[in-house]
Amino acid sequence: MVSLRDDDINMVFHNPALLSADMHNNLALNYVNYFAGVNYGYAAYGYSAGEIGNFGAGMHYVNYGTFDRTDELGNSQGTFKASEYALNLFYSRSFLDSALTAGVNLKPIYSSLEQYSSFGLALDLGLSYYLSSSLTTFGLVLKNRGMQITSYTSNRESLPFEIQAGVTQGLAHAPFRFTLTFQHLERWNLSYTVQDDDLSFSNDSEQSGFDRFADNLMRHVVIGTEFLIGENFHVDLGYNYKRRKEMMVNARPGMVGFSAGFGFRVSKFHFSFGRASYHLAGGTSHFSLTTNLSEFYR
């Protein structure tokens, strides 16, 4: 969500322009139980320096686990591990009476896969604009501008550049917030065909021109809503059309593409849990703990 303006430091990972003075001394710890024994996590901290701007730091890691190492004949030669790390260095500053905020995220990235390693440097640039009169927030972010500095082999790979935009609408007299996020705006056509088995993920042969247009448009859209039950509890729902179209099994589509979660506050801590359905084989579980360190020495 690149347009959800809140005091949650986790939002800054998606758009550095969402970093605000409200996140001063905020600390977040996250863990995700992914597929096939893969685990990843994220930790972040925010600091406000007044008129100078807002600063933050975060660390993102992925642990792929332990693999069996074999030679070309299948003989065991022990095991090896694979992991990746990305440091996040945030900065943001507000303009126009804090309505407009610009932010940047510098990301040194390190990857280690068996005996191969790679290092890269990426940059996220973001904007956020808030209309207090209508409770509307707009967000725009350019992600992963940069390069692979050292590669696994002799060939360098490009970084996954992406443009995202979004709008979040709050309601003055109802406890809801609605968010539309538009992904992969750097490329219009997100449909594709698997040539090996003649399986098309866009069904171009069966769709009219308008249907193909609507299908491709929806692949750019992610929908989210929040139900805010007081100040200490919320329920979240999301829908990713692109994920559903690409990952579901037609005979048993289930809840692929949908996500749900909730969060609640107990004393000085805020706990969140989310579940995202990726495939008939299962989904991912997300755990988050946030707190404001200032509350411990008031």
URGIDA-V367254 format. One record per residue. N is the residue number from 1. RES is the residue in one letter. SS is DSSP state (hx for helix, st for strand, lp for the rest). PHI is phi in degrees with one decimal (none if undefined). Layout:
n=N res=RES ss=SS phi=PHI
n=N res=RES ss=SS phi=PHI
This chain:
n=1 res=M ss=lp phi=none
n=2 res=V ss=lp phi=-91.3
n=3 res=S ss=lp phi=-126.3
n=4 res=L ss=lp phi=-85.9
n=5 res=R ss=lp phi=-85.0
n=6 res=D ss=lp phi=-152.3
n=7 res=D ss=lp phi=-97.5
n=8 res=D ss=lp phi=-85.9
n=9 res=I ss=hx phi=-63.0
n=10 res=N ss=hx phi=-64.2
n=11 res=M ss=hx phi=-64.8
n=12 res=V ss=hx phi=-66.5
n=13 res=F ss=hx phi=-60.3
n=14 res=H ss=lp phi=-84.3
n=15 res=N ss=lp phi=-153.5
n=16 res=P ss=hx phi=-62.4
n=17 res=A ss=hx phi=-72.2
n=18 res=L ss=hx phi=-82.0
n=19 res=L ss=lp phi=-68.2
n=20 res=S ss=lp phi=-136.1
n=21 res=A ss=hx phi=-64.8
n=22 res=D ss=hx phi=-65.7
n=23 res=M ss=hx phi=-95.9
n=24 res=H ss=lp phi=-57.4
n=25 res=N ss=lp phi=67.8
n=26 res=N ss=st phi=-79.3
n=27 res=L ss=st phi=-127.0
n=28 res=A ss=st phi=-131.6
n=29 res=L ss=st phi=-127.3
n=30 res=N ss=st phi=-131.3
n=31 res=Y ss=st phi=-140.8
n=32 res=V ss=st phi=-126.3
n=33 res=N ss=st phi=-89.2
n=34 res=Y ss=lp phi=-94.2
n=35 res=F ss=lp phi=-81.9
n=36 res=A ss=lp phi=53.7
n=37 res=G ss=lp phi=78.1
n=38 res=V ss=lp phi=-82.7
n=39 res=N ss=st phi=-130.0
n=40 res=Y ss=st phi=-143.1
n=41 res=G ss=st phi=-149.0
n=42 res=Y ss=st phi=-152.1
n=43 res=A ss=st phi=-127.3
n=44 res=A ss=st phi=-146.7
n=45 res=Y ss=st phi=-142.6
n=46 res=G ss=st phi=-119.5
n=47 res=Y ss=st phi=-144.5
n=48 res=S ss=st phi=-103.7
n=49 res=A ss=lp phi=-109.3
n=50 res=G ss=hx phi=66.7
n=51 res=E ss=hx phi=-68.2
n=52 res=I ss=hx phi=-66.9
n=53 res=G ss=lp phi=133.5
n=54 res=N ss=st phi=-116.1
n=55 res=F ss=st phi=-121.8
n=56 res=G ss=st phi=-159.2
n=57 res=A ss=st phi=-143.2
n=58 res=G ss=st phi=-150.7
n=59 res=M ss=st phi=-133.5
n=60 res=H ss=st phi=-114.0
n=61 res=Y ss=st phi=-132.1
n=62 res=V ss=st phi=-130.9
n=63 res=N ss=st phi=-112.5
n=64 res=Y ss=st phi=-84.7
n=65 res=G ss=st phi=91.8
n=66 res=T ss=st phi=-108.2
n=67 res=F ss=st phi=-119.1
n=68 res=D ss=st phi=-80.1
n=69 res=R ss=st phi=-99.3
n=70 res=T ss=st phi=-132.6
n=71 res=D ss=lp phi=-87.5
n=72 res=E ss=lp phi=-67.1
n=73 res=L ss=lp phi=-98.1
n=74 res=G ss=lp phi=88.6
n=75 res=N ss=lp phi=-75.5
n=76 res=S ss=st phi=-67.9
n=77 res=Q ss=st phi=-128.3
n=78 res=G ss=st phi=98.1
n=79 res=T ss=st phi=-134.1
n=80 res=F ss=st phi=-147.6
n=81 res=K ss=st phi=-119.7
n=82 res=A ss=st phi=-140.5
n=83 res=S ss=st phi=-157.7
n=84 res=E ss=st phi=-142.0
n=85 res=Y ss=st phi=-138.7
n=86 res=A ss=st phi=-139.0
n=87 res=L ss=st phi=-87.6
n=88 res=N ss=st phi=-112.2
n=89 res=L ss=st phi=-120.4
n=90 res=F ss=st phi=-102.0
n=91 res=Y ss=st phi=-150.8
n=92 res=S ss=st phi=-144.1
n=93 res=R ss=st phi=-148.4
n=94 res=S ss=st phi=-101.0
n=95 res=F ss=st phi=-136.3
n=96 res=L ss=lp phi=52.7
n=97 res=D ss=lp phi=56.9
n=98 res=S ss=lp phi=71.5
n=99 res=A ss=lp phi=-73.5
n=100 res=L ss=st phi=-109.0
n=101 res=T ss=st phi=-130.1
n=102 res=A ss=st phi=-113.5
n=103 res=G ss=st phi=-144.5
n=104 res=V ss=st phi=-138.9
n=105 res=N ss=st phi=-132.3
n=106 res=L ss=st phi=-94.0
n=107 res=K ss=st phi=-127.0
n=108 res=P ss=st phi=-71.7
n=109 res=I ss=st phi=-125.9
n=110 res=Y ss=st phi=-127.9
n=111 res=S ss=st phi=-130.0
n=112 res=S ss=st phi=-130.0
n=113 res=L ss=st phi=-124.9
n=114 res=E ss=lp phi=57.5
n=115 res=Q ss=lp phi=-88.5
n=116 res=Y ss=st phi=-100.4
n=117 res=S ss=st phi=-141.8
n=118 res=S ss=st phi=-148.5
n=119 res=F ss=st phi=-133.5
n=120 res=G ss=st phi=-141.2
n=121 res=L ss=st phi=-134.5
n=122 res=A ss=st phi=-127.6
n=123 res=L ss=st phi=-137.0
n=124 res=D ss=st phi=-107.9
n=125 res=L ss=st phi=-121.3
n=126 res=G ss=st phi=-135.2
n=127 res=L ss=st phi=-132.0
n=128 res=S ss=st phi=-140.6
n=129 res=Y ss=st phi=-131.2
n=130 res=Y ss=st phi=-117.0
n=131 res=L ss=st phi=-102.6
n=132 res=S ss=lp phi=-66.2
n=133 res=S ss=lp phi=-67.0
n=134 res=S ss=lp phi=-117.4
n=135 res=L ss=lp phi=58.0
n=136 res=T ss=st phi=-113.4
n=137 res=T ss=st phi=-124.5
n=138 res=F ss=st phi=-110.0
n=139 res=G ss=st phi=-137.9
n=140 res=L ss=st phi=-144.5
n=141 res=V ss=st phi=-145.4
n=142 res=L ss=st phi=-105.0
n=143 res=K ss=st phi=-106.9
n=144 res=N ss=st phi=63.6
n=145 res=R ss=st phi=-81.9
n=146 res=G ss=st phi=166.0
n=147 res=M ss=st phi=-156.6
n=148 res=Q ss=st phi=-86.0
n=149 res=I ss=st phi=-80.5
n=150 res=T ss=st phi=-120.9
n=151 res=S ss=lp phi=-108.3
n=152 res=Y ss=lp phi=-63.3
n=153 res=T ss=lp phi=-126.4
n=154 res=S ss=lp phi=-77.9
n=155 res=N ss=lp phi=-100.1
n=156 res=R ss=lp phi=-84.8
n=157 res=E ss=lp phi=-109.3
n=158 res=S ss=lp phi=-82.6
n=159 res=L ss=lp phi=-82.9
n=160 res=P ss=lp phi=-77.7
n=161 res=F ss=lp phi=-63.3
n=162 res=E ss=st phi=-150.1
n=163 res=I ss=st phi=-111.0
n=164 res=Q ss=st phi=-126.6
n=165 res=A ss=st phi=-139.4
n=166 res=G ss=st phi=-161.5
n=167 res=V ss=st phi=-140.6
n=168 res=T ss=st phi=-120.1
n=169 res=Q ss=st phi=-118.8
n=170 res=G ss=st phi=-93.7
n=171 res=L ss=lp phi=-116.6
n=172 res=A ss=lp phi=-69.7
n=173 res=H ss=lp phi=-124.5
n=174 res=A ss=lp phi=-149.2
n=175 res=P ss=lp phi=-84.9
n=176 res=F ss=st phi=-130.1
n=177 res=R ss=st phi=-134.0
n=178 res=F ss=st phi=-117.9
n=179 res=T ss=st phi=-131.2
n=180 res=L ss=st phi=-115.3
n=181 res=T ss=st phi=-116.8
n=182 res=F ss=st phi=-109.7
n=183 res=Q ss=lp phi=-106.0
n=184 res=H ss=lp phi=52.7
n=185 res=L ss=lp phi=-73.9
n=186 res=E ss=lp phi=-74.8
n=187 res=R ss=lp phi=-145.4
n=188 res=W ss=lp phi=-77.0
n=189 res=N ss=lp phi=-83.4
n=190 res=L ss=lp phi=-105.8
n=191 res=S ss=lp phi=-83.7
n=192 res=Y ss=lp phi=-158.2
n=193 res=T ss=st phi=-124.6
n=194 res=V ss=st phi=-84.4
n=195 res=Q ss=lp phi=-70.1
n=196 res=D ss=lp phi=-63.4
n=197 res=D ss=lp phi=-120.2
n=198 res=D ss=lp phi=58.0
n=199 res=L ss=st phi=-99.4
n=200 res=S ss=st phi=-97.6
n=201 res=F ss=lp phi=-89.0
n=202 res=S ss=lp phi=-115.2
n=203 res=N ss=lp phi=50.9
n=204 res=D ss=lp phi=-60.2
n=205 res=S ss=lp phi=-69.7
n=206 res=E ss=lp phi=-108.2
n=207 res=Q ss=lp phi=-104.2
n=208 res=S ss=lp phi=-75.9
n=209 res=G ss=hx phi=-59.8
n=210 res=F ss=hx phi=-67.3
n=211 res=D ss=hx phi=-63.0
n=212 res=R ss=hx phi=-64.7
n=213 res=F ss=hx phi=-63.5
n=214 res=A ss=hx phi=-64.7
n=215 res=D ss=hx phi=-62.6
n=216 res=N ss=hx phi=-69.2
n=217 res=L ss=hx phi=-61.1
n=218 res=M ss=hx phi=-68.5
n=219 res=R ss=lp phi=-66.2
n=220 res=H ss=lp phi=-88.4
n=221 res=V ss=st phi=-106.5
n=222 res=V ss=st phi=-122.0
n=223 res=I ss=st phi=-109.4
n=224 res=G ss=st phi=-141.1
n=225 res=T ss=st phi=-143.7
n=226 res=E ss=st phi=-124.0
n=227 res=F ss=st phi=-111.2
n=228 res=L ss=st phi=-94.3
n=229 res=I ss=lp phi=-95.4
n=230 res=G ss=lp phi=73.4
n=231 res=E ss=lp phi=-90.4
n=232 res=N ss=lp phi=-118.6
n=233 res=F ss=st phi=-151.8
n=234 res=H ss=st phi=-148.9
n=235 res=V ss=st phi=-123.0
n=236 res=D ss=st phi=-122.4
n=237 res=L ss=st phi=-133.5
n=238 res=G ss=st phi=-145.5
n=239 res=Y ss=st phi=-145.1
n=240 res=N ss=st phi=-117.5
n=241 res=Y ss=hx phi=-63.8
n=242 res=K ss=hx phi=-60.6
n=243 res=R ss=hx phi=-61.5
n=244 res=R ss=hx phi=-64.9
n=245 res=K ss=hx phi=-64.7
n=246 res=E ss=hx phi=-88.7
n=247 res=M ss=hx phi=-112.3
n=248 res=M ss=lp phi=-78.9
n=249 res=V ss=st phi=-94.3
n=250 res=N ss=lp phi=-56.3
n=251 res=A ss=lp phi=-70.6
n=252 res=R ss=st phi=-141.9
n=253 res=P ss=lp phi=-67.4
n=254 res=G ss=lp phi=56.8
n=255 res=M ss=lp phi=-104.8
n=256 res=V ss=lp phi=-57.0
n=257 res=G ss=lp phi=96.0
n=258 res=F ss=st phi=-95.8
n=259 res=S ss=st phi=-142.9
n=260 res=A ss=st phi=-150.5
n=261 res=G ss=st phi=-166.6
n=262 res=F ss=st phi=-152.5
n=263 res=G ss=st phi=-146.2
n=264 res=F ss=st phi=-149.7
n=265 res=R ss=st phi=-109.1
n=266 res=V ss=st phi=-129.3
n=267 res=S ss=lp phi=57.3
n=268 res=K ss=lp phi=-92.6
n=269 res=F ss=st phi=-118.3
n=270 res=H ss=st phi=-118.4
n=271 res=F ss=st phi=-107.6
n=272 res=S ss=st phi=-135.4
n=273 res=F ss=st phi=-137.7
n=274 res=G ss=st phi=-139.7
n=275 res=R ss=st phi=-133.4
n=276 res=A ss=st phi=-116.9
n=277 res=S ss=st phi=-95.9
n=278 res=Y ss=st phi=-103.1
n=279 res=H ss=st phi=-162.8
n=280 res=L ss=lp phi=-56.8
n=281 res=A ss=lp phi=-71.9
n=282 res=G ss=st phi=148.5
n=283 res=G ss=st phi=-143.0
n=284 res=T ss=st phi=-120.7
n=285 res=S ss=st phi=-111.9
n=286 res=H ss=st phi=-119.9
n=287 res=F ss=st phi=-121.4
n=288 res=S ss=st phi=-140.7
n=289 res=L ss=st phi=-130.6
n=290 res=T ss=st phi=-127.8
n=291 res=T ss=st phi=-157.4
n=292 res=N ss=st phi=-107.9
n=293 res=L ss=hx phi=-64.2
n=294 res=S ss=hx phi=-63.4
n=295 res=E ss=hx phi=-69.6
n=296 res=F ss=hx phi=-84.9
n=297 res=Y ss=hx phi=-130.8
n=298 res=R ss=lp phi=-80.4
